[in-house]
Every structure is written in structure tokens, then in C-alpha cells.
């Protein structure tokens, strides 16, 4: 066990050509996924057994955890000298912080639940399965630990609310999610064009992820504009697949 590279950040690992990263679905990656799955298997039944009052508290704890952990991460980023402009909440899961907060503290509105079901929850799951931080140490690194636990919290928040029937995805919510993602992509794309960063993976394709499909079909023929259009089409296909999955699973509000 070595903490020598605990504070190494992404740009440093890439710029200094450090050979400290990990492979997707290596033993260590699978250990992370298994540990997070076990944590969800413990958390979700506990949520379902809780009273409505306690469930509201749990949702708020998850929402505040996302916000506070992001603030702590950014504070550490500044302290260790990493470029804070590369860590703005302009990725899909960065936006999720604010929508989960609205969902937890304003439960009467239903739009955020649809967005979490189609965009933010599945997006966080994709981040866990196709990590964009593979250039960092797998276990003993602050950014790695934060990334795994942060995205796990979003996924588990969704599963808790789905399992209890509090979120019931519908077809209208699918298109609201598509439109919302398109709107959120605008500031991310503008920042990408100005800085070269890859917020929302618009500026360039994330390797070893489903986005490579959009690049192979559209990007290789029409360049970056084609890739962006292809990525949006891929998102719509994924959202429709999710709609079918949610329909088959048939989430219903459970009787208390």
C-alpha cells in the first residue's frame, strides 16, 4: 500500500507521463464496482424500510453529500495546484448536483425525477463502468476515491427512488431530458472550444466508452460537428432503451 501518488491529479498524470493508471474491468476496477454494488444493496432496502419522514432526510443527506464533496474536491484541487478551470461542474454528473438538490428539497415537482431517471443516474452509472479517470491510481488516490463514491451516490439515489416508486419515468420525461441535456451541453461546448477541455465529452470522444460508436459512424465522416450530432442521436437511442427497461420493470408506488 503506497500513498505516494495520493494527491496526483489528471493533468499531472498525463503531462508527466506517469504510468500509474488502471485498465477498465481489471481486478481492481471490478473490486470497486462490487464494493459499490454491495453498498447499494445495503442502502436501498434500508431506504425502503424507512418512514416517509426518514426517507426525506436520507434524500437530503445524499443531495448535500454531493454538494459538500464537490466543494471539498475543488478546495483540494486549488490547494494542490491543479487547474480549477478543468474541474468546473460542467460534466453531466456535475450538473446532477444541482438537480438532485432540487429533487431532494422540492419533492412536489416531478421534472427533476425524470431527469435523474434518464440523464443523471444512467450517466453516473456509465461513468462508473467507463471511467474517465483511468490515468490515476485505482485505490490510493483522492480523485479516484472521490470519483467512484460521488457517482455511486447519484446512482444509488436513483435506485432508492425508483425502488420505492417515487420516480416513475414516462415518455414525456424522456423528451424533457433530451432537451435539458441539449441545453446543458451549450455552456459545456463553449468552454470546451475556448479551453480545449472535454466537458460532457463533446470536444472529443471518450475512448473505451459507448461514445466511440458516435465517432465511428459520424465523427470519422463529418468531424467534430458530426460527432456531436451522433452523440445526441446515441443519447436518444439510450433514453428510449431506458424507457423500455423502466416499462418492463414496471416500477409502482409501494404500499406502506
N, C-alpha and C positions, 0 to 999 in steps of 0.2 A: 504494500500500500504506500503510494507516494503522492504527496500534495505539492510537489514541485511546480506543477502546471495548473494549480487550482485557480489562479486568477488570470490565466491566459484567455484572451478574447478572440473572436473570429478573425478579425482583420490582422491581428498579430500572428495567429497561427498560419494564415495564408501568406502574409507578407514575408515571414521569416522561414517559410517552407518547413515548418515543423512537422515531423512525422509522428503525430500523437493522436490521430483521429481513429475512427472505428468504421467498420463496414455495416451497412444495413443488414439486419437479421443475422448478425454474428451472435455468438453465445451471449455476450454482454447485453446487446440490444434486446434479445429475447428475454433475458432476466429482467430488464427494466419493464418490458411490456407485461410480463407475468406478474411482477410485483404490483404494478398499477391496476391490473385486472383484479387481483385479489383485494386490493384496497377498495375498488368499486363494489365488489361482491359483498364487502362488509358494510360499506356506506349506504348503498341503495336499500337493502332490507331494513336498516336502522331508520332510514328516512320514512319508509312505508309504514313502519310501526309507530311512528311519532304522531302526536296530535297535530291539528292544523296550526295551532299557535307555535308549536316547536318546529314544525316544518318551515314556517315563515322565518324563524330565526336561523335555521340551517341555510336557507337560500341566501339570506343576507350575509351570513358568515362567508359563504362561498364567494359572493359578489365582492365583499370587502377584501377577502384574501387576494383576489385577482388584482384589485386596485393597489393594495398595500405592497404586494410582492413586486409589482411593476415599478412602483416608486423606489423601493429598496434596490431593485436591479439597476435602475437609472442612476441612483445615487452612487452605487458602487462603480458603475461604468465611468462616471465623472472622476471618482477618486483614483481609479487605476489608470486613467489617461486614455481610455478608449474614446473614439469619436462618437459623441452623443447623437449626432445627426444620423448615424447609422442605426440607432435604436429607438426611433420615434414609433409611437403606436399606430403605424400606418399599414401594418400587415393585417390580414383578416382577423387574426386572433388578438391583435392589439385593439382593433375596433370592438371586439367582443367584450372587452372590459366594460365599456360604457353601456352596451345593450343589456348585458347581464345585470348590471347595476339597476337599470330602469326596470328590468323584468322582476327583480327581487323586491324593489322598493315601491313599485307601482303595479301590483298584481292584477288590477282590474282591467288594464288594457291588454290586448291579446296579440298585438303585432310582434312584439319582441319574442314571444314564444315561437312564432312561425319562423322568424329569422334565425333563432338559435337551433331550431329543428332542421332547417335546410342548409344554412350557411355556416354558422359559427361552430356548432357542435361537430358536424361532419368535417369541417375544415380543421378543427383541433385534432380530430382522430387521424386525419390524413397527415398532419404534422408529426404525430407520434409514429405512424407507420413509415413515413418517408422523410425522416429527419433532415432538416437543412443545416444542422449543426454537427455533421459527421466529422468535420475537421478538428473537433475538440475532443479531449479525453472523455471516455464513456462514463466514468463514475466520479472521479475526484476532480471535478471542475465546477465552479459556481454556475456558469452559464448553462452547462448541460443539466445540472440538477434543477435549476430554475425552469428550464425549457420543458423538461419531462413533467414536472409537477404542475406547472402552470397550465399546460394543455390538458393534462389529466383532469384538472378541476373543471374545465369547461365541458369536457365530455361527460363527466360524472354528473354535473349539474343538469345536463340534458337528459341523461338516462333516468335520474331521480324523478324529474318532472313528467317524462314520458310514462314511466312505470306506474305512476300514481294517476295518470290520466289528466293531469293538469295542462299538459300541452297535447293538443290533438291536431296534427298537421293536416291542412286542407289544400286544395288546388289553388285557391286564391292566394294563400300564403306562399306557395311556390313562386308565383309571378311577382309578388311583393319582394321576395328575397332576391330574385334575379335583378329587379330594378334597383334595389338597395345596393347590391354588390356593384352594379354598374356605376352608381353614383359615388360609392366609396372608392372605386378604382380611379376616379378622376384626380383627386389630390395626390394619391399614391403615384400615379403615372407622371404627373407634373414634377413631383420631387425626383422620381427616377430619372427623368430626362435631364434635370438640372444637375443632379449629383452623381448619377451612374449607379446608385444603389438599386436594389431589386425588390422594392416593396410590392407586396401582393404577387410577386414573381411575374410582373408584367414586362419589365425591361428585358429580361432574358429567361429562358426556360430553366426550371429547377431540374437538374439531372436526377435520374433514377426515381422519377415520380410520374403519375399519370399525365402531367402536363406535357411530357415528351410526345404524347400522341398528337396534341395540337401542333407542336412544332414540326413533326414529321409530315403531317398532312397539309398544313397551311404555311408554316413558317419557312420551310425549305423552298416553297414556290413563290411566296409573296413577302418574305422578310418579316420584320417585326410587326407591321400592321396586320399582316395575315395571321401571325401567331396570336395577337391579341383577340382578333375575331374568332379564331379557332378555339382559344381558351374559353371565351364566353359561350360558344356553342357546346363545348365539352361540359361546362358548368350546367347548362340547361339539360343536357342528357343525364348527368349525375342527379340533378334535382328530380327529374322525372322517375329515375330509378328509385330514389329515396321515397317518392310519393307512393310508388307501387309497394315498396317494402313496408312502409308505415301502414298502408291499407291492408296488406296481408297479415301483419301482426295484430291489427285491429285494436289499437290502444283505446281503452274505455276508462271512464272515471270509476274508480273502485268504490264499493260501498263501505262506509265507515261503520 
